[in-house]
Amino acid sequence: MRPLTLTTPKPLLPVAGSSLIQLQLARLRDAGIERVVINLAYLGEQIAQALGDGRQLGLEIVYSREAQPLETGGGLNAALPLLGREPFLLVNGDVWSDIDLFGLAKVGLKSESLAHLVMVPNPNHNGAGDFSLAADGKLQLVTGEPDRVSLGSKNRIVSAPSFGIACTYSGVAILDPAAIQTYPKRRNLFPLREVLYWLIEQRRISGELHQGAWLDVGTPERLAELRELLEAR
């Protein structure tokens, strides 16, 4: 996202009179979420200064400050004391979508699962996908040549065959804190994908396919695409 993020953290980049993170927070509030924990790393104090305690947004915001970036898994591990014991909604700060956050939070996790990921059809920048979604809703590793769901395809596959379809993690999930707490290789700095791979081995992770609007705002071009999309509404 450089040069845009040389002086501004990505979540604060302006979009349609707001910022990426404010769009996310508004959707969380509208979904009935009252308390939000935000990880702060690169230029993170700018985010804290912009959002404060969240009261002006109708939320309670608390911050998990990282002295150095701890990656996605390490950041969650550091934030555990703030997250409580119940499953929580996990949302990446650099995605935009119309995923039903209210419905996701209401349904929660199945009794045997420690995580539930919202998956999306593969975008052009991730054509191979991240995981395979089976017909029973279980996530699997992408192996062999499974069917794929592509954002660019005219005929999207809605139902997954028994061996699953390769799709992309949306950055939205329900996660039980125990997924991090019981991960045997938990350490200060590690990526969340390690935990997800481990949960797949344990068959304790599920998923669902979202075929609505979704955009990973990871480049200046995709940021411009989101701005154009929202301004046209």
C-alpha positions as CSV (number, residue, x, y, z in Angstrom):
1,M,0.0,0.0,0.0
2,R,3.0,2.3,0.0
3,P,3.5,5.2,-0.5
4,L,0.1,5.8,1.1
5,T,1.0,4.1,4.3
6,L,4.4,5.7,4.9
7,T,2.8,8.3,7.2
8,T,-0.7,6.9,7.7
9,P,-1.7,3.4,9.0
10,K,-3.8,1.5,6.4
11,P,-7.0,1.4,8.6
12,L,-7.1,5.2,8.6
13,L,-6.9,5.7,4.8
14,P,-9.8,7.9,3.7
15,V,-12.8,6.2,2.0
16,A,-16.0,8.0,1.1
17,G,-15.8,10.6,3.8
18,S,-14.7,8.2,6.4
19,S,-11.8,5.7,6.9
20,L,-11.5,2.0,6.4
21,I,-11.6,1.3,10.1
22,Q,-14.6,3.6,10.7
23,L,-16.5,1.7,8.1
24,Q,-15.7,-1.5,9.9
25,L,-16.7,-0.1,13.3
26,A,-20.0,1.2,12.0
27,R,-20.9,-2.3,10.7
28,L,-19.9,-3.9,13.9
29,R,-22.0,-1.4,15.9
30,D,-25.0,-2.1,13.6
31,A,-24.5,-5.8,14.1
32,G,-25.0,-5.3,17.9
33,I,-21.3,-5.4,18.9
34,E,-20.7,-3.2,21.9
35,R,-17.0,-3.8,22.7
36,V,-14.1,-3.8,20.3
37,V,-10.5,-4.7,20.9
38,I,-8.1,-3.2,18.4
39,N,-4.5,-4.3,17.9
40,L,-2.1,-1.4,17.5
41,A,1.3,-1.8,15.9
42,Y,2.7,0.2,12.9
43,L,1.7,3.9,13.5
44,G,-0.9,2.5,15.8
45,E,-1.2,5.5,18.1
46,Q,-2.7,7.5,15.2
47,I,-5.6,5.0,15.3
48,A,-6.0,5.5,19.1
49,Q,-5.9,9.2,18.7
50,A,-8.5,9.1,15.9
51,L,-11.0,6.8,17.6
52,G,-10.4,7.4,21.3
53,D,-12.5,5.2,23.6
54,G,-15.1,4.8,20.9
55,R,-18.0,6.6,22.6
56,Q,-18.5,8.9,19.7
57,L,-19.0,5.8,17.5
58,G,-21.4,4.2,19.9
59,L,-18.8,1.6,21.0
60,E,-16.4,0.8,23.7
61,I,-12.9,0.5,22.2
62,V,-9.9,-0.9,24.1
63,Y,-6.4,-1.3,22.6
64,S,-3.9,-4.1,22.6
65,R,-0.6,-2.3,22.0
66,E,2.3,-4.2,20.4
67,A,5.8,-2.9,21.1
68,Q,6.7,-4.6,17.8
69,P,4.4,-6.2,15.2
70,L,3.5,-9.6,16.5
71,E,1.8,-10.9,13.3
72,T,-1.7,-12.1,13.2
73,G,-1.4,-15.0,15.6
74,G,1.0,-13.3,18.0
75,G,-1.3,-10.2,18.1
76,L,-4.3,-12.3,19.1
77,N,-2.2,-14.1,21.7
78,A,-1.2,-10.8,23.2
79,A,-4.8,-9.6,23.2
80,L,-6.2,-12.6,25.0
81,P,-6.5,-10.9,28.4
82,L,-8.8,-8.3,26.8
83,L,-10.9,-10.8,24.8
84,G,-12.5,-12.8,27.6
85,R,-13.5,-16.5,27.5
86,E,-16.3,-16.5,25.0
87,P,-15.9,-16.8,21.2
88,F,-15.4,-13.5,19.5
89,L,-15.9,-12.0,16.1
90,L,-12.6,-11.4,14.3
91,V,-12.5,-8.8,11.5
92,N,-9.4,-7.7,9.5
93,G,-9.1,-4.0,9.4
94,D,-8.3,-3.9,5.7
95,V,-11.3,-5.7,4.1
96,W,-14.7,-4.4,3.1
97,S,-17.7,-6.5,2.6
98,D,-21.5,-6.9,3.1
99,I,-21.0,-10.1,5.1
100,D,-23.9,-10.5,7.6
101,L,-21.9,-9.8,10.9
102,F,-25.1,-9.9,13.0
103,G,-26.1,-13.3,11.7
104,L,-22.5,-14.6,12.1
105,A,-22.2,-13.4,15.7
106,K,-25.7,-14.8,16.5
107,V,-25.0,-18.3,15.2
108,G,-21.6,-18.5,16.7
109,L,-19.6,-21.8,16.8
110,K,-20.7,-25.4,16.6
111,S,-19.9,-27.3,19.8
112,E,-16.9,-29.1,18.4
113,S,-15.4,-26.2,16.5
114,L,-12.9,-23.6,17.8
115,A,-13.1,-21.4,14.7
116,H,-15.5,-20.6,11.8
117,L,-14.2,-18.7,8.8
118,V,-16.2,-16.8,6.2
119,M,-14.7,-17.7,2.8
120,V,-15.2,-15.9,-0.5
121,P,-14.6,-16.8,-4.2
122,N,-11.0,-16.5,-5.2
123,P,-10.0,-13.0,-6.3
124,N,-7.6,-12.5,-9.2
125,H,-4.7,-11.9,-6.7
126,N,-5.3,-15.2,-5.0
127,G,-6.5,-17.6,-7.7
128,A,-5.3,-20.8,-5.9
129,G,-7.3,-20.0,-2.8
130,D,-6.4,-20.4,0.9
131,F,-8.5,-23.4,2.0
132,S,-10.9,-26.0,0.6
133,L,-14.5,-25.9,1.8
134,A,-16.2,-29.3,1.9
135,A,-19.9,-30.0,1.6
136,D,-20.2,-30.7,5.3
137,G,-18.8,-27.2,6.1
138,K,-15.4,-28.4,7.3
139,L,-12.3,-26.6,6.1
140,Q,-9.5,-28.6,4.5
141,L,-6.1,-27.9,3.1
142,V,-6.0,-27.2,-0.6
143,T,-4.6,-30.3,-2.3
144,G,-4.7,-31.7,-5.8
145,E,-7.0,-30.0,-8.2
146,P,-10.2,-29.2,-6.4
147,D,-12.9,-27.2,-8.0
148,R,-12.5,-23.4,-7.6
149,V,-14.9,-20.6,-7.1
150,S,-13.6,-17.4,-8.8
151,L,-14.8,-13.9,-8.5
152,G,-14.3,-13.6,-12.3
153,S,-16.3,-16.6,-13.3
154,K,-19.7,-16.2,-14.9
155,N,-21.2,-19.3,-13.3
156,R,-20.2,-19.4,-9.6
157,I,-20.4,-22.7,-7.8
158,V,-22.8,-22.5,-4.9
159,S,-22.6,-26.0,-3.4
160,A,-19.3,-27.7,-2.7
161,P,-18.6,-31.2,-3.8
162,S,-17.6,-33.7,-1.1
163,F,-13.9,-33.1,-1.7
164,G,-14.3,-29.3,-1.4
165,I,-13.8,-26.2,-3.4
166,A,-10.8,-23.9,-3.1
167,C,-11.7,-20.4,-1.8
168,T,-10.2,-17.5,0.0
169,Y,-10.4,-16.5,3.6
170,S,-12.3,-13.2,3.8
171,G,-10.6,-11.9,7.0
172,V,-13.9,-12.4,8.9
173,A,-14.3,-15.2,11.4
174,I,-15.6,-16.4,14.8
175,L,-12.8,-17.6,17.0
176,D,-12.8,-19.3,20.4
177,P,-9.9,-18.0,22.6
178,A,-9.1,-21.6,23.2
179,A,-7.9,-21.9,19.6
180,I,-5.0,-19.7,20.5
181,Q,-4.6,-20.8,24.1
182,T,-4.3,-24.5,23.3
183,Y,-2.2,-24.2,20.1
184,P,0.9,-26.2,21.0
185,K,3.3,-23.9,19.2
186,R,2.0,-20.7,20.7
187,R,4.7,-18.1,21.1
188,N,5.1,-14.3,21.1
189,L,5.3,-13.9,17.3
190,F,3.5,-16.2,14.8
191,P,0.9,-16.1,12.0
192,L,-2.7,-17.1,12.6
193,R,-2.5,-19.4,9.6
194,E,-0.5,-21.8,11.7
195,V,-3.4,-22.1,14.1
196,L,-5.8,-22.6,11.3
197,Y,-3.7,-25.4,9.8
198,W,-3.6,-27.0,13.2
199,L,-7.4,-26.7,13.6
200,I,-7.9,-28.4,10.2
201,E,-5.8,-31.3,11.4
202,Q,-7.9,-31.5,14.5
203,R,-11.1,-31.2,12.4
204,R,-12.2,-28.4,14.7
205,I,-12.7,-25.6,12.1
206,S,-15.6,-24.9,9.9
207,G,-16.5,-22.4,7.2
208,E,-19.1,-20.9,4.9
209,L,-19.0,-19.4,1.5
210,H,-20.0,-15.7,1.1
211,Q,-20.8,-14.7,-2.5
212,G,-21.8,-11.1,-1.9
213,A,-19.6,-8.0,-2.0
214,W,-16.1,-8.3,-0.6
215,L,-12.8,-6.5,-1.3
216,D,-9.3,-6.9,0.2
217,V,-8.0,-3.3,0.3
218,G,-4.4,-4.3,-0.1
219,T,-3.2,-2.0,-2.9
220,P,-3.7,1.6,-3.9
221,E,-5.7,0.3,-6.9
222,R,-8.1,-1.7,-4.8
223,L,-8.5,1.3,-2.4
224,A,-9.4,3.4,-5.5
225,E,-11.9,0.6,-6.5
226,L,-13.5,0.7,-3.1
227,R,-13.8,4.5,-3.2
228,E,-15.4,4.3,-6.6
229,L,-17.8,1.6,-5.4
230,L,-19.0,3.5,-2.4
231,E,-19.3,6.9,-4.1
232,A,-21.5,5.3,-6.7
233,R,-24.0,4.1,-4.0
